[in-house]
């Protein structure tokens, strides 16, 4: 089991400092953001790395002697966005990430399946969550046709470069559960497309990540360690609560591509992302690692810190402590 950190939380500091922090936590991997919703802060010359093995080798020197190595590239975004100002950029980032990964000696690129519009003329993604009527299923069928055409191309590129692409099962994407990834893979005849098992988005959908890992088996390529706490407000508004606030341009906000921005989280949220251990205890994370180990003993499991109640370092320290304790508990039983 390879334990590390997804570096987005460390984009406010140089890569060398981020590597020191990760090493001091007793972890050995860093998953590097390579585009999509967020810029490749720690890989500023990713386009050059994607086309030049010499540039990739030069970049890798920064990791020498740190005890930390690259544990995958991450370019989460929406490559199927019907507004091509966004979709084309995110799709290009996936292609670049695959080529860069190959030159860096990496075999995993993390992203999302994406979500098209509901019709050929729409400019906004359309997520059908409860397709009880025939028109919704017709829309989903069309969306899968769009997705399959794109992912067949990406699958070929990944296969040609010895890379596997791991799709995060993330809501507001066409693929957000096991049924979706199976349909995509089977309909497209895909060989190098699978899943990044981020437990957090399964928790709030009321899914069991351990059961999902065992259900998907070899389709699980990569994993993220992020916890969720279900709050009392879920009893009133449910986990699909939409009480977000649109941020004003004068406020600090995160751009998601084009003219799309992240909203403010609900004040009385149904659920929150929390550091490991604040939603599920060490015993649970031990079983999560056990299930992953059954699929691949060398799988990378990277902490993703989004607990807004904790600072960047504090949150990583808490999460690393729980993850390492879970790993030690697992090691004692195998």
N, C-alpha and C positions, 0 to 999 in steps of 0.2 A: 504494500500500500504506500503510495507516494502522497504526502500531505503538503499543501502549500496555500497560497493566497492569490485571489484574483486582484489585480493591481489597481482597479479603478479608484479605490479608496485612498490610494497613495499618489494620485496624479498631481497633488500639490507639492511634491518633493522630487528631487532627482532620482533617477533609477538606482544609482549607487547607494543612496540613502535607503531606498525601499528594500534593496537586497540585504543591507545590514539589519534592518528591522526584522525582516523575515527570518534571517539566520539566527538572530538573537532569540526569536520565539521558538527555536528548535524545529523549524519547518525547512523543507528543502526545495520547494517549487514556487514559481511565480507564473501565473497565467496572465499573459500580456494582452491588453486591449489593442486591437489592430484596426479599428474603424467601426462603422455602423453608427449607432446612436452617439457614441463618444469618440473623440479623436484619438489617434495612436500616440499619446503623449510620450510614452517611453520607447517608442519605435519611430522617431521622427523621419527616418529615411527608409520607411517600409517599402516604398515603390522601388528604390534602388536595390534593397535586399531581395525583393521578389524577382529581379532580373539579373542579379549578380551574386554568384557564390562567393566571390572575393569580398564583396560588401557584407555578406552574411557572416563570413568567418571573422572579419574585422569587428563586427558588432558583438559577436560571441565572446570576445576577449574581456569585456566588462564583467563577465560572470566568473572568470578564472579566479580561483582561490576564495570565492565567497561561500562555498558550500551550498549555493542555491543555483538551480538550473531552470530553464524554461519548461513550464508544464502546460503547454498548449497556448494557442492564440484565440482571442475572443473578439468577434465583430458582430455582436447582437444588433439587429436592426430589422427593417422590413423590406426585403428585396422585392416583394410583390406589391408594394404600395402602388395604387393606381395613379397617383401623382408621380410621374416619372422623374421629376426634379429630386424626389426623395428615393424612389425605388431604384432608379438606375445607379445612384451613388452607392447605396447599400449593397446592391448586387455586385458592383465593381469591387467593393471592399472585400466581399467574400472571395472573389477570384484572386485578388491580390494576396489575401491572407493565405490561401492554399499554396500559391507559388512561393510566398515568403516562408511558410512553414516547411516546405520541402527543402529549401536552401538552408534553413536553420536546423535541419535534422529532426524536425517535429512531425508527429503523425496525427495530431488532433487540432481541428479548428472548430470552435464553438460559435453557433449563431442561432437564429430562430427561423422557423419555416416561412414566416411572413404571412400576410393576409391581403388578398386582393379586394377590390370593390365587389359589390353585389351584381353589377352589370358592366358591360364594356364601356359605358359612358360615365360611370361614377368616378369621382376624384378623391373619395375617402374610403378607407377600408370598412368592411361590413362584417362584423362578427355575429354569427348566428349561434346563440348559446342553447336554445331550447327549440329545436326544429320540429315542432308538433304539427306544422301545416305543410302541405305539399310544395308550396312556393319556396319555402325555406330550404327544403331538401334539393329542389331544383337549383337554387342559388349555390348551395354547397357543392353540388356536382360540378357546376361550372367553375367554381373556385379551385376545386381539385384538378380540373383539366389545366388551368393556368399554372398551378403549383407543380404538377407533374412535368410539364414541358420545361419549366425552369430547372427543377431539381435533377432531371435526367442529364441536362448539360453539365451541371455542377458535379454530379456523381461521376461523370466521365473524366472531368478535369481532376477530381480528387483521386480517382483510381489511377490515372496516368502519372500522378505525382506521389503515390504511396501515402496518401493522406485520407483520414476518415473525418467526416463532418458530423458533429454532434449537435442536434437540434434541441434547444431548451424547450421543455414542455411548458410553455408560457401562455396564459390566457391572453385574449386579443390576438391570437395567432390561429391559423387554420389547424395546426397540429398542437394540441395542448394536453393530450392524454394518450394512453396506449393504442386505443382504437384508431386515432388519427395517424400516428406514425406507421402503424401497420398498413393502413390503407395507402398512404403515400408510397411506402417501400414496395408494396405488392403491385399497385397500379403502375408504378414507374419501372418495375424490375430493377430497383436500385440495390447496389452492393456496398457502397461506401458511405451511406447516409444512415445515421442512427440517432441516439439520444444522449444529451447531457442531462443527467439525473439531478436536477436542482430540487432538493426536498421541499423548499419553502413554498413554491407555487402549488405543490401537491397538497401540502398541509391545509392551505386555506380553501382548497377545493373539496376538502374532506376526504382526500385520498390517503392511502397509507404508502409512503415511499418504499418501505421494506417490501411490501406486497407487490408494488409496481416493478421494482428491480427484478424480483423473482419471476414476475409475469413476462417481462421483456427479455430477460436473459442476455444473449449475445448482442442484442440491439443497443445495450447500454455501453457507450464508449468512454464516458467521462462523467465526473460528478462535481456538484457544488454543495458545500456545507453551509446552509443558511437556515435559520430557525424562524418560526412564526408563533405568535401568541394570539389565540382567539379571545376577543374581548367581550364583555357583557353586551355591548351594542349589537353584536351579531344576533342576539335573541330577538331584537326588534327589527333591524334592517336587513339581516342576512348577510352572507359573505359577498354578495354581488352589489353591495351598497355603492351608490354613485355620488356621494356627498362631497365631491372634490370642489375646490375653488380655483377658478381660472386666475392666474397671476397676471398682474398688470405689467406692461413693458418696463415700467420704472422699477419693478421689483427684481431681485435676483432670481433667475430662473434658468433651467437647463434646456437648450435647444435639442430637438430630436430629429432635425432635418427640415429643410424648407422653412415654412412658417409654422411649424408645430413645436409645442413646448410642454414640458412636464408641468402638471397641475400641483397645487398644494394638497397635501394629504388631508383627509377628513379629520376634523377636530375630535369627534367622538367616533373613532374608527372601529369597524367590526373586527379588524385584525391588524396586527403590526408585524413588520419584520423585526426580529430581535436577535441578539447574540446567542450562539449555541448555549443550551442549558436553561435559557429563560422561557422557552416554550416546551421543550422536551429534554428529559434528563440524560445523563451520561449513559445509562443503561439502554435508552432508545438508540442513541448514536452508535453504541457498540453493535447493536443488531443491524443498523444501517450499513456500517462498515463490513459486517459479516456477510450480508447479502451481496454487496459489491465485490467482496473478495471471491465469492463463489463464481461470479461472472468473470473476473479478471484480477488475479492477485497483484498485478502491477498497475492497476487503474489509478489515475490521478484524482485526488479529492481536494478541491481548493475552497478555502473559506471565502465567502462573499459577505462583506460587512456593510449592512444597511440599517443598523440600529441607531436611530437618531438621538436616543437618550445617552449614547456613549460616544466619547471621542474616538478618533481613528485608531490610535494606539491602544487605548483602553479596550475598545471593542475587539480588536484583534487578539489582545492578550487573553481575554475571557474565552473567546472562541477557540483559540489554540490550546488553552488548558483543557477544555472539555474534549476537543478532538483527539488530543494526545492521550488523555486518560482513557477514552473509548478505544483507541488503537492498542494501548497497553492491555486493557481488559480482554480485547479480542485475542491478542497474541498469547495471553495466558491460557486460552482455551483451545488453541489449535496446535 
